Amino acid sequence: LLITGAVLIWLLVPGNRIFPAQARPVVSDEAALAASQEVNRALQSRLAQLETALDGAPCKSDGTLLMPDGRTIEGLLPPDPSDRSDVPGAIRPADRTAILPPDPERVQVPVADAPKDTQSLLAYIEDRTAIVLAPSANGLSSGTGFFVGPDLLVTNFHVIAAPGVNAIYVTNKALGTIQQAQVLKSMGPFETTGGDFALLRVAGANQPAFTVLEADESLRLQSVIAAGYPGDLLQSDAQFQQLRTGDRTAVPELAVTDGTVSAQQTLNARSRVVVHSAPISQGNSGGPLIDMCGRLVGVNTFVKKGALRNLNFALSGADLSRFLANTDALPQVV
């Protein structure tokens, strides 16, 4: 009886087998409340912006909605039948502060190594984003990463730091096959270091890199795209199932979601975050948050679940630049 009683008491002590010690939350309730208040203010500002823009906006006979400045709500000039050069595929300037972002397939992004060449925003993102797989004895940890150099890729520390991880693999459509990666530098966990980054070298890769945006003004209400490989979509992805069964050339489909920047916060003395409305979930960790010009504005890292909405957090481009200092990664910073 004494032995049984002692065992029961030991089991009931927090931190032992039944009740693991409660980890300190990444985002405190106070910070989450402040972020929610910022989101509410951003939504109110967005509503006022839309109402002002739509006030007096005429609708043409073909259904095109024109803003008071003569552009569409996507910031594009309507087709001009009298202009023979205004044909499908022609490149035309657009308003970068448009009310709604245009279709990513219509956005052309300059290629850094060949400024005269362009590619669609979607293709631009796909070339630079990859799935990160970290198998262990306890299962498979998956996340997202993005290239910051020809063979250098960034992801979250928590993606590759699961207990028992013995190898890390990376793939995307441009690579064509799964390749092993080596950790060069890491910073984490977030709760103790204020960072959640890992720099990987993918031997033999030669991929283009994202340009990093360190904005000197507020990003609030700017349109953004989150790219990654969320776990709930991987479950139904046939290519991912083939990859798991040994097909090294199978590449899961990249998922992209759009939204706007709701707030920018300083969580602690070392961490600056971008709060946004582009839906992300487990598996998006380490993936890029990109503006409509293809520039990286943050690294998607965690979600704070609330009763009414989820808050999506990305570590800032400035934090990423500080992490990459004194490494071989030298992404272009604007």
Kinemage of the C-alpha trace (Angstrom):
@kinemage 1
@onewidth
@group {chain A} dominant
@subgroup {mainchain}
@vectorlist {calphas} color= white
{ca leu a 1} P 0.000 0.000 0.000
{ca leu a 2} L 2.811 2.404 0.835
{ca ile a 3} L 4.535 1.688 -2.469
{ca thr a 4} L 1.264 2.111 -4.421
{ca gly a 5} L 0.500 5.369 -2.625
{ca ala a 6} L 3.971 6.718 -3.345
{ca val a 7} L 3.637 5.837 -7.035
{ca leu a 8} L 0.220 7.571 -7.251
{ca ile a 9} L 1.590 10.699 -5.583
{ca trp a 10} L 4.527 10.726 -8.016
{ca leu a 11} L 2.206 10.371 -11.005
{ca leu a 12} L 0.068 13.290 -9.857
{ca val a 13} L 2.968 15.718 -9.501
{ca pro a 14} L 2.908 18.187 -12.476
{ca gly a 15} L 5.846 17.497 -14.744
{ca asn a 16} L 5.746 13.741 -14.247
{ca arg a 17} L 3.993 11.172 -16.435
{ca ile a 18} L 0.313 12.218 -16.257
{ca phe a 19} L 0.562 15.996 -16.264
{ca pro a 20} L 3.551 17.351 -18.184
{ca ala a 21} L 4.839 20.726 -17.081
{ca gln a 22} L 3.004 23.555 -18.773
{ca ala a 23} L 5.236 25.216 -21.360
{ca arg a 24} L 5.297 28.984 -21.322
{ca pro a 25} L 3.113 30.186 -24.217
{ca val a 26} L 4.878 31.737 -27.180
{ca val a 27} L 2.420 34.636 -27.133
{ca ser a 28} L 1.097 35.789 -23.769
{ca asp a 29} L -2.594 36.537 -23.271
{ca glu a 30} L -1.713 40.217 -22.922
{ca ala a 31} L 0.156 40.245 -26.236
{ca ala a 32} L -2.680 38.324 -27.917
{ca leu a 33} L -5.204 40.862 -26.596
{ca ala a 34} L -3.094 43.748 -27.895
{ca ala a 35} L -2.806 42.014 -31.281
{ca ser a 36} L -6.571 41.443 -31.400
{ca gln a 37} L -7.178 45.113 -30.679
{ca glu a 38} L -4.753 46.035 -33.479
{ca val a 39} L -6.554 43.627 -35.814
{ca asn a 40} L -9.905 45.227 -34.951
{ca arg a 41} L -8.521 48.685 -35.677
{ca ala a 42} L -7.072 47.440 -38.958
{ca leu a 43} L -10.416 45.894 -39.938
{ca gln a 44} L -12.241 49.139 -39.164
{ca ser a 45} L -9.694 51.060 -41.232
{ca arg a 46} L -10.046 48.528 -44.051
{ca leu a 47} L -13.834 48.865 -43.990
{ca ala a 48} L -13.599 52.649 -44.160
{ca gln a 49} L -11.102 52.366 -47.031
{ca leu a 50} L -13.435 50.093 -48.999
{ca glu a 51} L -16.456 52.296 -48.375
{ca thr a 52} L -14.546 55.396 -49.514
{ca ala a 53} L -13.240 53.637 -52.617
{ca leu a 54} L -16.645 52.265 -53.588
{ca asp a 55} L -18.418 55.573 -53.055
{ca gly a 56} L -19.324 56.697 -56.558
{ca ala a 57} L -17.459 53.844 -58.298
{ca pro a 58} L -19.298 53.184 -61.597
{ca cys a 59} L -19.860 49.739 -63.061
{ca lys a 60} L -19.311 49.449 -66.830
{ca ser a 61} L -21.654 47.562 -69.131
{ca asp a 62} L -19.231 44.609 -69.257
{ca gly a 63} L -19.286 44.306 -65.455
{ca thr a 64} L -15.939 46.017 -64.800
{ca leu a 65} L -16.000 48.063 -61.603
{ca leu a 66} L -14.008 51.287 -61.931
{ca met a 67} L -12.661 53.283 -59.006
{ca pro a 68} L -12.867 57.112 -59.043
{ca asp a 69} L -9.288 57.259 -60.414
{ca gly a 70} L -10.325 55.234 -63.477
{ca arg a 71} L -8.591 52.022 -62.431
{ca thr a 72} L -10.172 48.717 -61.485
{ca ile a 73} L -10.370 47.691 -57.840
{ca glu a 74} L -7.223 45.604 -58.521
{ca gly a 75} L -5.286 48.756 -59.446
{ca leu a 76} L -5.211 48.072 -63.193
{ca leu a 77} L -6.349 50.235 -66.059
{ca pro a 78} L -9.280 48.669 -67.959
{ca pro a 79} L -8.585 47.271 -71.460
{ca asp a 80} L -8.345 49.959 -74.141
{ca pro a 81} L -9.871 48.717 -77.449
{ca ser a 82} L -8.234 51.591 -79.344
{ca asp a 83} L -4.735 50.560 -78.202
{ca arg a 84} L -3.424 47.801 -80.470
{ca ser a 85} L -0.665 46.952 -77.996
{ca asp a 86} L -3.185 46.374 -75.184
{ca val a 87} L -3.571 42.636 -75.777
{ca pro a 88} L -3.570 39.591 -73.462
{ca gly a 89} L -0.060 39.020 -72.153
{ca ala a 90} L 1.038 42.654 -72.478
{ca ile a 91} L 2.721 44.088 -69.391
{ca arg a 92} L 1.091 47.199 -67.952
{ca pro a 93} L 1.909 49.153 -64.773
{ca ala a 94} L -0.404 48.767 -61.801
{ca asp a 95} L -1.116 50.689 -58.617
{ca arg a 96} L 0.874 48.943 -55.853
{ca thr a 97} L -1.568 50.251 -53.230
{ca ala a 98} L -4.642 48.761 -54.924
{ca ile a 99} L -7.759 48.084 -52.839
{ca leu a 100} L -7.661 44.378 -53.725
{ca pro a 101} L -4.640 42.398 -54.963
{ca pro a 102} L -4.788 41.124 -58.549
{ca asp a 103} L -4.678 37.465 -59.517
{ca pro a 104} L -1.102 36.249 -58.765
{ca glu a 105} L -0.984 34.746 -62.254
{ca arg a 106} L -1.330 38.290 -63.661
{ca val a 107} L 1.450 39.767 -61.534
{ca gln a 108} L 4.873 39.705 -63.209
{ca val a 109} L 7.928 39.799 -60.927
{ca pro a 110} L 11.400 40.803 -62.210
{ca val a 111} L 14.012 38.046 -61.966
{ca ala a 112} L 16.975 39.287 -59.912
{ca asp a 113} L 19.703 37.775 -62.120
{ca ala a 114} L 18.020 38.980 -65.319
{ca pro a 115} L 16.036 42.188 -64.592
{ca lys a 116} L 14.609 42.290 -68.112
{ca asp a 117} L 13.009 38.894 -67.576
{ca thr a 118} L 9.866 38.390 -65.536
{ca gln a 119} L 7.757 35.492 -64.324
{ca ser a 120} L 4.356 35.226 -62.710
{ca leu a 121} L 4.203 35.821 -58.971
{ca leu a 122} L 2.942 32.273 -58.414
{ca ala a 123} L 5.853 30.700 -60.331
{ca tyr a 124} L 8.243 33.084 -58.545
{ca ile a 125} L 7.016 31.833 -55.158
{ca glu a 126} L 7.044 28.154 -56.152
{ca asp a 127} L 10.685 28.281 -57.292
{ca arg a 128} L 11.803 29.686 -53.930
{ca thr a 129} L 9.646 27.684 -51.487
{ca ala a 130} L 10.148 24.046 -50.429
{ca ile a 131} L 8.722 21.431 -48.091
{ca val a 132} L 10.951 20.412 -45.169
{ca leu a 133} L 10.671 16.867 -43.767
{ca ala a 134} L 12.278 15.708 -40.521
{ca pro a 135} L 11.620 11.994 -39.839
{ca ser a 136} L 12.260 10.604 -36.374
{ca ala a 137} L 11.499 7.531 -34.318
{ca asn a 138} L 8.334 9.274 -33.120
{ca gly a 139} L 6.961 10.102 -36.580
{ca leu a 140} L 7.407 12.699 -39.306
{ca ser a 141} L 7.713 16.424 -38.656
{ca ser a 142} L 6.961 18.586 -41.677
{ca gly a 143} L 7.176 22.283 -42.337
{ca thr a 144} L 8.073 24.798 -44.995
{ca gly a 145} L 11.260 26.585 -45.968
{ca phe a 146} L 12.441 29.152 -48.506
{ca phe a 147} L 15.728 29.805 -50.264
{ca val a 148} L 17.954 32.712 -49.201
{ca gly a 149} L 20.869 31.582 -51.375
{ca pro a 150} L 21.506 29.077 -54.174
{ca asp a 151} L 21.860 26.149 -51.749
{ca leu a 152} L 20.758 27.821 -48.503
{ca leu a 153} L 17.258 27.477 -47.089
{ca val a 154} L 15.611 28.955 -43.993
{ca thr a 155} L 12.901 27.278 -41.931
{ca asn a 156} L 11.715 27.392 -38.307
{ca phe a 157} L 13.870 25.853 -35.606
{ca his a 158} L 10.907 23.939 -34.222
{ca val a 159} L 10.386 22.188 -37.581
{ca ile a 160} L 13.749 20.412 -37.426
{ca ala a 161} L 14.196 20.198 -33.640
{ca ala a 162} L 11.704 17.425 -32.815
{ca pro a 163} L 13.166 14.741 -30.485
{ca gly a 164} L 14.933 11.942 -32.320
{ca val a 165} L 15.290 13.655 -35.714
{ca asn a 166} L 18.136 11.886 -37.519
{ca ala a 167} L 17.943 13.518 -40.977
{ca ile a 168} L 16.336 16.477 -42.754
{ca tyr a 169} L 15.032 16.417 -46.321
{ca val a 170} L 13.904 19.167 -48.709
{ca thr a 171} L 12.089 19.155 -52.044
{ca asn a 172} L 10.039 21.299 -54.411
{ca lys a 173} L 9.101 21.239 -58.094
{ca ala a 174} L 12.250 23.089 -59.153
{ca leu a 175} L 14.543 20.654 -57.319
{ca gly a 176} L 12.674 17.739 -58.863
{ca thr a 177} L 13.701 15.203 -56.243
{ca ile a 178} L 14.046 14.981 -52.472
{ca gln a 179} L 17.453 16.047 -51.165
{ca gln a 180} L 19.078 15.825 -47.768
{ca ala a 181} L 19.901 19.050 -45.921
{ca gln a 182} L 22.439 19.938 -43.247
{ca val a 183} L 21.849 22.398 -40.403
{ca leu a 184} L 24.364 25.247 -40.501
{ca lys a 185} L 22.917 27.539 -37.843
{ca ser a 186} L 19.866 27.580 -35.596
{ca met a 187} L 18.153 29.830 -33.086
{ca gly a 188} L 15.475 28.516 -30.746
{ca pro a 189} L 13.281 27.677 -29.027
{ca phe a 190} L 11.415 30.952 -29.259
{ca glu a 191} L 10.417 30.993 -25.589
{ca thr a 192} L 14.024 31.228 -24.420
{ca thr a 193} L 15.909 32.818 -27.330
{ca gly a 194} L 13.308 35.113 -28.897
{ca gly a 195} L 13.963 33.504 -32.284
{ca asp a 196} L 12.801 30.472 -34.245
{ca phe a 197} L 15.117 30.056 -37.225
{ca ala a 198} L 17.245 27.352 -38.812
{ca leu a 199} L 19.583 27.768 -41.781
{ca leu a 200} L 20.028 24.628 -43.902
{ca arg a 201} L 22.423 23.792 -46.707
{ca val a 202} L 20.914 21.730 -49.528
{ca ala a 203} L 23.952 20.254 -51.267
{ca gly a 204} L 23.764 20.499 -55.050
{ca ala a 205} L 20.818 22.927 -55.125
{ca asn a 206} L 21.010 26.091 -57.216
{ca gln a 207} L 17.787 27.943 -56.476
{ca pro a 208} L 16.852 31.630 -56.751
{ca ala a 209} L 16.309 33.478 -53.478
{ca phe a 210} L 13.684 35.848 -52.140
{ca thr a 211} L 14.428 39.526 -51.696
{ca val a 212} L 13.887 40.506 -48.035
{ca leu a 213} L 11.831 43.609 -47.292
{ca glu a 214} L 12.769 45.623 -44.206
{ca ala a 215} L 10.027 48.230 -44.351
{ca asp a 216} L 10.740 51.667 -42.903
{ca glu a 217} L 7.016 52.395 -42.695
{ca ser a 218} L 3.963 50.502 -41.477
{ca leu a 219} L 2.840 47.457 -43.459
{ca arg a 220} L -0.715 47.622 -42.103
{ca leu a 221} L -3.376 46.828 -44.714
{ca gln a 222} L -0.735 45.740 -47.237
{ca ser a 223} L -1.767 42.629 -49.176
{ca val a 224} L 0.322 39.533 -48.412
{ca ile a 225} L 0.506 35.886 -49.476
{ca ala a 226} L 1.413 32.959 -47.210
{ca ala a 227} L 2.980 29.981 -49.003
{ca gly a 228} L 3.556 26.553 -47.517
{ca tyr a 229} L 2.584 22.950 -47.033
{ca pro a 230} L -0.118 22.818 -44.310
{ca gly a 231} L -0.505 19.379 -42.763
{ca asp a 232} L -4.285 19.236 -43.184
{ca leu a 233} L -3.835 19.531 -46.975
{ca leu a 234} L -0.924 17.081 -47.098
{ca gln a 235} L -3.220 14.377 -45.724
{ca ser a 236} L -5.200 14.417 -48.981
{ca asp a 237} L -2.273 15.111 -51.329
{ca ala a 238} L -1.588 12.063 -53.513
{ca gln a 239} L 1.937 13.276 -54.323
{ca phe a 240} L 2.772 13.489 -50.624
{ca gln a 241} L 1.529 9.924 -50.073
{ca gln a 242} L 3.751 8.739 -52.941
{ca leu a 243} L 6.680 10.633 -51.407
{ca arg a 244} L 6.113 8.894 -48.080
{ca thr a 245} L 6.114 5.492 -49.768
{ca gly a 246} L 9.518 6.091 -51.354
{ca asp a 247} L 8.933 7.990 -54.603
{ca arg a 248} L 11.743 10.556 -54.370
{ca thr a 249} L 10.444 12.543 -57.355
{ca ala a 250} L 6.937 13.091 -55.952
{ca val a 251} L 6.413 16.719 -54.885
{ca pro a 252} L 3.357 17.886 -52.874
{ca glu a 253} L 1.350 20.859 -54.147
{ca leu a 254} L 2.286 24.233 -52.672
{ca ala a 255} L -0.643 25.949 -50.935
{ca val a 256} L -1.016 29.740 -51.053
{ca thr a 257} L -3.436 31.930 -49.103
{ca asp a 258} L -3.842 35.689 -49.173
{ca gly a 259} L -4.749 38.344 -46.634
{ca thr a 260} L -3.576 41.669 -45.281
{ca val a 261} L -1.168 42.762 -42.567
{ca ser a 262} L -3.237 43.579 -39.487
{ca ala a 263} L -0.546 44.724 -37.064
{ca gln a 264} L 3.168 44.821 -36.314
{ca gln a 265} L 4.246 44.102 -32.764
{ca thr a 266} L 7.326 43.818 -30.608
{ca leu a 267} L 6.777 40.678 -28.520
{ca asn a 268} L 9.962 41.135 -26.522
{ca ala a 269} L 13.232 43.003 -26.760
{ca arg a 270} L 14.441 40.617 -29.478
{ca ser a 271} L 11.375 39.785 -31.559
{ca arg a 272} L 9.347 41.815 -34.030
{ca val a 273} L 6.324 40.071 -35.534
{ca val a 274} L 3.905 40.693 -38.378
{ca val a 275} L 0.289 39.774 -37.566
{ca his a 276} L -1.697 38.990 -40.713
{ca ser a 277} L -4.961 37.482 -41.940
{ca ala a 278} L -3.614 35.005 -44.537
{ca pro a 279} L -4.726 31.636 -43.073
{ca ile a 280} L -1.891 29.355 -41.956
{ca ser a 281} L -1.790 26.143 -39.957
{ca gln a 282} L 0.616 23.452 -38.786
{ca gly a 283} L 2.959 22.738 -41.685
{ca asn a 284} L 3.182 26.383 -42.756
{ca ser a 285} L 5.862 26.876 -40.102
{ca gly a 286} L 9.019 28.309 -41.622
{ca gly a 287} L 7.267 29.381 -44.811
{ca pro a 288} L 7.489 32.801 -46.435
{ca leu a 289} L 5.048 35.673 -46.061
{ca ile a 290} L 5.313 37.681 -49.297
{ca asp a 291} L 3.949 40.978 -50.540
{ca met a 292} L 2.405 41.425 -54.005
{ca cys a 293} L 5.793 42.416 -55.422
{ca gly a 294} L 7.313 39.072 -54.422
{ca arg a 295} L 9.335 40.454 -51.503
{ca leu a 296} L 9.608 38.482 -48.272
{ca val a 297} L 8.111 40.423 -45.341
{ca gly a 298} L 8.130 37.674 -42.700
{ca val a 299} L 8.576 34.021 -41.744
{ca asn a 300} L 5.319 32.308 -40.740
{ca thr a 301} L 5.951 30.766 -37.331
{ca phe a 302} L 2.901 30.248 -35.115
{ca val a 303} L -0.840 30.727 -34.656
{ca lys a 304} L -2.608 31.962 -31.544
{ca lys a 305} L -6.053 30.360 -31.453
{ca gly a 306} L -8.861 32.464 -30.067
{ca ala a 307} L -12.571 32.031 -29.449
{ca leu a 308} L -13.581 34.153 -32.446
{ca arg a 309} L -10.509 34.168 -34.693
{ca asn a 310} L -6.978 32.884 -35.072
{ca leu a 311} L -4.054 35.304 -35.047
{ca asn a 312} L -1.337 34.439 -37.562
{ca phe a 313} L 2.205 35.489 -36.615
{ca ala a 314} L 5.273 35.820 -38.832
{ca leu a 315} L 8.728 36.768 -37.580
{ca ser a 316} L 9.853 39.953 -39.312
{ca gly a 317} L 12.300 40.288 -42.190
{ca ala a 318} L 14.545 42.389 -39.932
{ca asp a 319} L 14.750 39.529 -37.404
{ca leu a 320} L 15.629 37.153 -40.245
{ca ser a 321} L 18.401 39.475 -41.460
{ca arg a 322} L 19.910 39.600 -37.979
{ca phe a 323} L 19.850 35.791 -37.772
{ca leu a 324} L 21.556 35.471 -41.172
{ca ala a 325} L 24.340 37.916 -40.257
{ca asn a 326} L 27.808 36.330 -40.390
{ca thr a 327} L 26.598 33.419 -42.534
{ca asp a 328} L 27.018 32.581 -46.213
{ca ala a 329} L 23.423 33.695 -46.832
{ca leu a 330} L 23.390 37.175 -48.342
{ca pro a 331} L 19.870 37.761 -49.631
{ca gln a 332} L 19.155 41.112 -51.231
{ca val a 333} L 17.554 43.440 -48.672
{ca val a 334} L 15.337 46.357 -49.680
